[in-house]
């Protein structure tokens, strides 16, 4: 039996939490999750803490003397002292082919830039974010039609697959451990409100990618149409053969289903789901 602490947001960490909770070799000592998380079937003799910070519970975690700490879907940077108190390691997940795309808002950047695939990396946490030794990676295909929600669902499936394949090896002390080359890769910055703004002077492909990169459950792309501000949730690229003289951002048509057709730099884009804000 191994003693485990779980730290994660249940929007994306639920699969890892459920795997640990149901594993007969695990004593799940503590769960730290966000205040709005819906936690069911956690044994009465075990503890749930709902907070936005795990670092403040360092002393409590140290007293538990866990074998592992698993972290998934948690935005806070954890103190070195916290991750180091797990005797066999603190294990995290990151949606990229580490060492590529370390850092923040990774999936949104990848989809906006037209990535056709990425990966979920399972790795040991160390003092530098997303730079610990890699246990394993599972490839994730990003289809042209995939929204951020679709990709997050694939990340969830990959989380389960990695836990099922590698937790037994971790428990037995036989899991792979591949150091990252710190001279390779890149870091992504946290996206800001400005990164959600649509520039109609961009080509249709870029705008389409931006919309699907930050649609629900993310905040949504923002576009100005005839002086009004809109949240854009879904779009599609059109290749009309007329209207090339129009300026980017021009409202070309409102179709029978109330979708908007907007001129972009190189063609047209149809906004099928939107709301005025």
Secondary structure, DSSP 8 states (H G I E B T S, - for coil): -EEEEEEE-HHHHHHHHHHHHH-TTEEEEEEEE-TT----S--TTSEEEE-S-SGGGHHHHHHHT-SEEEEES--S---HHHHTTSSSEEEEEESSSTTTTEESSHHHHHHHTT-SEEEEEEEE--SSTT-S-EEEEEEEE--TT--HHHHHHHHHHHHHHHHHHHHHHHHHT----B---TTS--EE----GGGGB--TTS-HHHHHHHHHHS-TTS--EEEEETTEEEEEEEEEEE--SS-TTS-TT-EEEE-TTS-EEEE-SSSEEEEEEEEE-
